[in-house]
Every structure is written in C-alpha cells, then in structure tokens.
Amino acid sequence: MPHPAVQPAVADVRMRGFTTRATVDAAIAWIDSTLLPVHELPAETVSLLQAAGRVLASNVVSPVDVPGFPRAMMDGYAVVAGDTRGASVQTPLPLAVLGTCLPSAAFAQAVSAGNCVKIMTGAPLPTGANAVLPVEQTRLEGDRMLAMGQVAPGKHVGKPGEDVHAGDLVAQLGRVLRPQDIGLLSSLGLNELTVVRRPRARILITGNELLPMGTPPTGTRITDSNGPMLAALVARDGGEPISGPIVPDDRDAILAAMRDDADIVLVSGGSSVGQEDHAPTLLAQHGELAIHGIAMRPAGPAGMGKLDGRWVFLLPGNPVSCLCAYDFFAGRAIRALAGRPRKWPYECVRLPLASKLASVVGRVDYARVAIRNHTVEPIAMSGGSALSSATKADGFVVIPMDTESYPAGTEVEVCLFG
C-alpha cells in the first residue's frame, strides 16, 4: 500500500509533484516511516585507529582497572606521610633516599619510616609509601632528601581504578567515537571495536554539460561541483561515498547507475521536468517514486523513493538546491542508517535580524544568512545555482511555510555551517 505522502499518478509522472507539491513535513515523514523499525546495517570490526567518528555497535565494558596500581601523580619523592609532619623551609626534615622509581617498573624495596624513594610521574608507588612530596618542596643533599613541606596520606597518589574500574560501562552502544574516546579505549588494552557499518551512498551525477572534477570549465560546459560536495556531506554524516564518472543524459545509463550495489543512491541533476530529466520517470517505472516536487525554495524539484530495496533521492542539479535537498532529506536517511541522530548536525543560535527576511506563504524557505555584529543579515543571492551564496553564509534560517516574512529585529534561529 503506498505511503500517504505519495501523490496520485498523472499522465507525465514528472508533473504530478509540480501540480500539488508535497510538504517538507510529508517528505520527512516518508523518510522516517521507511526507516521504521530502525534499519540496522550489519556491524563490522575495525582497528582502534580506524574507529574515530564511527558509531559503536555494542557497549564497551572495561576489563581492567585504570590505573591498575597506585601511582605517583607528581615528580618528587615517595614518602610515609607522617615523616613530613612539621616540615617547612625553615625546619626541613631529612629522609634517607633508597633509590629511584621509574614508570617502567616497581621499586624492589619497601619504604619505611625515615626513608624515601625518588619517583617520577606515573611510576608505581613503592610498598610502604603512602604519599608523594613534590620535588619543588625538597632539597637533595648527598644521599639525603630534605623535606621542606608536608603532605597528608594519599596526597599526589593516583588510586587503582581512579580513572576506570573493571566492569564500568565506558562507551555505550550508539556513541559516535571522539578522539578522547579512542584514547580511553586504548588505555583498556583494546585493539579493535565493533561499529555500525557505514551506509554506502552512490553519488550519481548526470548531465551532458558537466565536466569532471579538476577540469577547467570551457565554452558552454561547466565543472561538476555537486559530486565533491555530496561526497563530503556523506562522509560528514557517517556514510561511505561511492563516486563514479559523470553519467550522460541517457535513460539506460542512468537506470544502470541507479541500480548500483549501495544502500542509498543520490541522483544529482535530471530530477525536474525537462526533456532530459529521466530520473523521476525511471524511478516510477522500475521502483517507487514516493514524492516528487516539494513546497520549498530552493530544492523544489527534489524527490525520493525506492528502487530494488534501496533508497533513492533525486537532488536538483543547481548546487545550492542540491545542498538544501541533501540536508533536509538524504542526509537524514544516511545519518539514521549510520546509527547517528537524524537531526541536522549543525549548532544553532538565536539572534536578531538586521533587516527583513522575506518569504512566501505556502512554501518552506532555506535562507542563507551572514552574522554581522551579533545580528543576522540575509545573503542577497537567494537562487539555487549560486553556490557562493552558501560559502559566503555563516548559516541558514528555515522560514516555515505559514510565514510570509520576518521583520527586522525578529529573533530567529540560525543553523551554523561551521
């Protein structure tokens, strides 16, 4: 049974979404409904050095205490704390130095009253000692250390399990691993982790007018910008981008590329109603064209559906429209499949508008803005083809479909690009 957001067929399937456009909310609802129950990609095992930014597929419980022994937290002398009672610069107290303890091995002798051991940060505390007197509170005279300060028992000593106890849950299923997480997990002696497999996203760029990345534009042909941009977005959202050569405006070639062995297919270009816009028709004929044409600006020609069990997102060829459609729709699906939160990966702030931000009732607007002197200034270029409007912007404001405009001074939510 088709999803409620799917519009009824008309003579040209490409026109149906341009007769009655789907709302942004309906498009998001279709994505979420097709991802419920949550589609879990198979887990895989990766080396700890490859795990940063990946999503844990299982809980990690510490097999050991960290540290596993009492250790010095300062360079100085391991002492019996009572031996330092009353010590000061004016009344130094002498202690016999038994030797030096380095981080690599335990000290062979026990420390008793009247004795001490020179110790380095991280070294195991010798048996009998219960504190570390910092080196700056000492003076060495031959084989004696003069204590010029006092310490309480346990001072400057790291206890076993002070950082992590054996049996502690140190990283939970679904966590996106950060560099500091990798460091902590390494301290447990781990070498591999089980993580969610990254969803494979086939980036399908169409257009006879396009030249591959790295080729200078010439004549009436332009260099592809959407392919590299989409690859970066997919990687940001936890997916594995799969790029290929630019696909010509040919039905058979586009269909073959759409059937690539991937979890998600992103078709950039050929998504509207022009003579060479084949992708919507192909998706409708060979799979499900759930939504085509969305009440938003830019990215109105965007669409989505399924083909051979994989998600297909039709992204407009205009670069800003492509970015917008990806962020609203395709990125949401990739983040969900990757085990990440579905919401935008942008920090948002609330600031007042420096000038009016115009829109049209009945559509959602994705307005690029700059932040100047703690106020929000709309970017003059608002079309879908000027990618520089997004690079000059600090972020964007989403204007809901029931709002005509925001007057100057209105506090708005800005989602920050960086």
C-alpha positions in Angstrom: 0.0 0.0 0.0 1.5 3.4 -1.0 2.5 5.8 1.7 0.0 8.7 2.3 2.6 11.2 1.0 2.6 9.5 -2.4 0.6 11.6 -4.9 -1.8 10.0 -7.4 -0.4 9.4 -10.9 -0.9 11.8 -13.8 -0.1 11.5 -17.5 3.5 12.6 -17.0 4.8 11.3 -13.7 7.3 14.1 -13.5 4.5 16.7 -13.4 2.5 15.3 -10.5 4.6 16.9 -7.8 4.5 20.2 -9.6 0.7 20.2 -9.7 0.3 19.6 -6.0 3.6 19.8 -4.1 4.3 17.7 -1.1 5.2 19.5 2.1 8.6 19.3 3.7 7.0 17.6 6.7 5.4 14.9 4.5 8.7 14.2 2.8 10.4 13.8 6.2 7.6 11.6 7.4 8.0 9.3 4.4 11.8 9.0 5.2 11.2 8.2 8.8 8.4 5.8 8.1 10.5 3.8 5.7 13.3 3.7 8.3 11.0 2.2 10.9 11.6 -0.1 12.5 15.1 1.2 12.5 17.1 -0.4 9.7 20.3 -1.7 11.3 23.2 -2.2 9.0 25.5 -5.1 9.8 28.2 -4.4 12.4 31.8 -4.7 11.5 35.1 -4.9 13.4 37.7 -2.1 12.8 41.0 -1.3 14.3 41.1 1.3 17.1 43.0 3.6 14.8 40.1 3.5 12.3 37.3 3.9 14.8 37.3 7.7 15.3 33.9 9.1 14.0 32.4 5.6 13.8 29.3 4.6 15.8 29.6 1.8 18.4 27.5 -1.3 17.6 27.8 -2.6 21.2 28.6 -1.5 24.7 32.2 -1.4 25.8 32.8 -2.6 29.4 36.2 -2.2 30.9 38.0 -5.5 31.5 40.6 -3.8 33.8 41.1 -1.1 36.4 42.8 2.1 35.1 45.3 2.6 36.6 45.8 -0.9 37.8 48.2 0.2 40.6 48.7 3.2 42.9 51.0 5.6 41.1 52.7 8.9 41.5 50.8 12.0 40.1 53.8 14.3 40.6 57.6 14.2 40.2 59.1 14.1 43.7 59.7 11.6 46.5 57.5 8.7 47.7 57.3 9.0 51.4 55.5 7.9 54.5 53.3 11.0 55.0 53.9 11.1 58.8 57.6 11.7 58.2 56.8 15.1 56.7 54.7 16.4 59.6 56.0 19.8 60.6 58.4 20.1 57.7 58.9 23.6 56.2 61.5 25.7 54.5 62.6 26.9 57.9 62.6 23.4 59.5 63.5 20.9 56.8 63.3 17.2 57.8 65.9 14.8 56.5 64.9 11.4 54.9 67.3 8.8 53.5 66.9 8.2 49.7 66.8 4.5 48.9 66.9 4.9 45.1 64.8 6.0 42.1 61.4 4.6 40.9 60.7 5.0 37.2 57.3 4.4 35.4 58.6 1.2 33.8 59.0 -1.0 36.9 58.1 -1.4 40.5 60.7 -0.4 43.1 62.2 -3.5 44.7 62.4 -2.3 48.4 59.7 -1.2 50.8 59.7 2.3 52.2 59.7 2.6 56.0 59.7 5.5 58.3 62.7 7.7 57.8 63.2 6.7 54.2 62.0 7.8 50.8 62.3 7.0 47.1 62.8 9.5 44.3 59.8 8.9 42.0 58.6 10.1 38.5 55.1 10.9 37.5 53.2 7.7 36.6 55.6 5.4 38.4 54.1 2.8 40.8 54.1 3.8 44.4 56.6 1.7 46.3 55.3 -0.6 49.1 55.1 1.2 52.4 54.9 4.7 50.9 51.5 6.5 51.1 52.2 10.0 49.6 54.3 11.9 47.2 56.2 15.0 48.2 56.6 17.3 45.1 60.2 17.9 44.1 59.8 21.6 44.5 59.3 21.1 48.2 62.5 19.2 48.6 66.3 19.7 48.5 68.8 17.0 47.9 72.0 16.8 50.0 74.1 13.8 49.1 72.1 10.7 49.9 69.5 12.6 51.9 66.4 14.4 50.9 65.4 17.4 53.0 61.6 17.7 53.1 60.5 21.4 53.2 56.8 20.8 53.1 54.3 18.3 54.5 51.8 16.0 52.7 48.8 14.0 54.0 48.3 10.3 53.3 47.2 9.8 49.7 48.4 13.2 48.5 49.6 13.2 44.9 48.8 9.4 44.6 46.5 8.0 41.9 44.4 5.2 43.3 43.8 1.9 41.4 40.6 2.3 39.3 40.6 6.1 39.8 40.1 6.6 36.1 38.1 3.5 35.2 37.0 0.5 37.3 36.9 -3.0 35.9 33.2 -3.6 34.9 32.5 0.1 34.2 30.4 0.9 31.1 32.9 3.2 29.4 31.2 3.6 26.0 27.6 3.0 25.1 26.0 1.5 22.0 25.3 4.2 19.5 28.1 6.6 20.7 29.9 8.5 17.9 33.5 8.0 18.9 35.6 11.1 19.5 39.5 11.2 19.7 39.4 11.2 23.5 37.2 8.1 23.4 39.8 6.4 21.3 42.5 7.3 23.8 40.4 5.9 26.8 39.6 2.7 25.0 43.2 2.2 24.1 44.1 2.6 27.8 41.9 -0.5 28.4 44.2 -2.6 26.2 41.6 -2.8 23.3 42.8 -3.0 19.7 39.5 -3.5 17.9 36.0 -2.3 18.2 32.6 -3.4 16.8 31.0 -0.5 14.9 28.0 0.1 12.7 28.8 -0.4 9.1 28.8 2.9 7.2 25.9 3.2 4.7 27.2 3.1 1.2 25.9 6.1 -0.8 26.3 6.0 -4.6 26.7 9.6 -5.9 25.2 9.6 -9.4 25.9 12.9 -11.2 24.1 13.4 -14.5 24.4 15.9 -17.3 25.9 16.2 -20.7 27.1 19.7 -19.9 29.2 18.6 -17.0 33.0 18.2 -16.8 34.7 16.0 -14.2 36.3 17.5 -11.1 39.7 19.0 -11.8 38.8 20.0 -15.4 38.7 23.8 -16.1 35.2 24.9 -17.4 35.3 25.7 -21.1 32.8 27.0 -23.6 29.2 26.0 -22.6 30.4 23.2 -20.3 30.7 23.6 -16.5 32.8 21.6 -14.0 30.9 19.4 -11.6 30.7 20.8 -8.1 27.9 18.7 -6.7 29.8 15.4 -6.7 32.7 16.5 -4.5 30.2 18.4 -2.2 28.0 15.4 -1.8 30.9 13.1 -1.1 32.0 15.5 1.7 28.4 15.6 3.1 28.0 11.9 3.0 31.3 11.4 4.9 30.3 14.0 7.4 27.1 12.2 8.2 28.8 8.8 8.7 28.3 7.3 5.2 30.7 5.9 2.7 30.5 8.0 -0.5 30.9 6.0 -3.8 31.7 8.3 -6.7 31.9 7.4 -10.3 32.1 9.0 -13.7 29.5 11.6 -14.7 26.6 9.8 -16.3 25.2 11.1 -19.6 21.6 12.1 -20.1 20.7 8.6 -21.3 17.9 6.6 -19.8 19.7 3.2 -19.9 22.9 4.6 -18.4 21.0 6.4 -15.6 19.0 3.3 -14.7 22.1 1.1 -14.7 23.8 3.6 -12.3 20.7 3.8 -10.1 20.9 0.1 -9.6 24.4 0.3 -8.2 25.1 -2.0 -5.2 24.7 0.6 -2.5 22.4 1.3 0.4 21.3 4.8 -0.8 21.5 6.4 -4.3 21.9 10.2 -4.6 20.9 11.3 -8.1 22.1 14.9 -8.8 20.6 16.5 -11.8 17.8 15.3 -14.1 15.3 15.5 -11.3 12.9 18.1 -12.7 10.5 18.1 -15.7 12.9 18.9 -18.6 13.3 16.9 -21.7 16.4 15.2 -20.4 15.2 14.8 -16.8 14.9 11.0 -16.8 15.4 10.0 -13.2 11.8 10.6 -11.9 10.3 8.5 -14.7 12.8 5.7 -14.3 12.2 5.6 -10.6 8.4 5.5 -11.1 8.6 2.8 -13.8 11.1 0.5 -12.1 10.5 1.2 -8.4 8.5 3.7 -6.3 8.5 7.4 -6.8 7.1 8.3 -3.4 7.5 12.1 -3.6 8.5 14.4 -6.4 8.2 18.2 -6.1 8.3 19.7 -2.6 6.9 23.1 -1.4 10.2 24.6 -0.6 12.8 27.1 -2.0 15.3 26.2 -3.2 15.1 22.4 -4.0 11.5 22.4 -5.2 12.2 19.7 -7.8 13.6 17.2 -5.2 12.1 13.7 -5.0 12.6 10.4 -3.3 11.6 6.8 -3.5 12.9 3.2 -3.5 14.4 1.0 -6.2 15.3 -2.6 -5.6 15.1 -2.2 -1.9 17.4 0.9 -1.7 16.5 4.5 -1.0 16.9 6.9 -4.0 17.0 10.6 -3.5 16.5 12.9 -6.5 18.5 16.1 -5.9 18.4 19.1 -8.1 21.4 20.0 -10.2 21.6 23.6 -9.0 24.3 23.4 -6.3 22.5 25.3 -3.5 19.3 23.3 -4.3 21.3 20.1 -4.1 22.8 21.1 -0.8 19.4 22.1 0.6 17.7 18.8 -0.6 20.6 16.8 0.8 20.5 18.4 4.2 16.7 18.2 4.6 16.2 14.7 3.2 19.1 12.5 2.0 21.4 13.4 4.9 18.6 12.5 7.4 18.4 9.0 5.9 22.2 8.5 5.8 22.5 9.6 9.4 19.8 7.2 10.5 21.3 4.3 8.7 24.7 5.2 10.2 23.3 5.0 13.7 23.5 8.7 14.2 20.9 11.2 15.3 18.6 12.1 12.4 18.5 15.8 13.2 20.8 18.3 11.4 24.5 18.2 12.6 24.5 21.9 13.0 24.8 24.1 16.0 22.0 26.6 16.2 21.9 30.0 17.8 19.2 32.6 18.2 20.0 36.2 17.0 18.0 39.3 15.9 17.6 40.1 12.2 19.4 43.2 10.9 16.9 43.6 8.1 13.7 42.0 6.8 13.9 38.3 5.7 11.2 37.8 3.0 9.4 34.6 2.1 6.2 33.4 0.5 3.3 31.7 2.3 2.9 28.1 1.2 6.5 27.0 1.0 9.5 26.5 3.3 12.4 28.8 2.6 16.1 27.9 3.2 17.5 31.4 3.6 21.3 31.8 3.7 22.5 34.4 6.1 25.6 36.1 7.5 26.2 37.1 11.1 27.5 40.6 11.5 27.9 42.3 14.9 25.7 39.7 16.5 22.9 40.3 14.1 21.6 38.2 11.2 21.9 39.6 7.6 20.3 37.9 4.7 22.6 37.0 1.8 21.5 38.9 -1.3 21.9 36.0 -3.7 19.0 33.7 -3.0 18.8 31.5 -6.1 19.6 27.8 -6.2 22.5 28.0 -8.6 24.9 30.4 -6.8 26.9 28.2 -4.6 28.9 31.2 -3.4 25.8 32.3 -1.5 26.3 29.2 0.7 30.1 29.7 1.1 29.7 33.4 2.0 27.0 32.5 4.5 27.6 31.7 8.2 24.5 29.6 8.3 20.8 29.4 7.3 17.4 30.2 8.6 14.4 28.0 7.8 11.3 30.0 7.3 8.1 27.9 7.8 5.5 27.6 5.1 2.9 29.5 7.1 5.2 32.6 7.5 5.4 35.4 4.9 8.4 37.2 6.3 10.3 38.1 9.4 10.7 41.9 10.0 13.9 43.4 11.1 14.6 42.9 14.8 12.9 39.5 14.9 14.9 36.9 16.8 15.5 33.9 14.5 17.2 30.5 14.8 20.3 30.3 12.7 21.8 26.9 11.9 25.6 27.5 11.6 27.5 25.9 8.7 30.8 25.8 10.7 
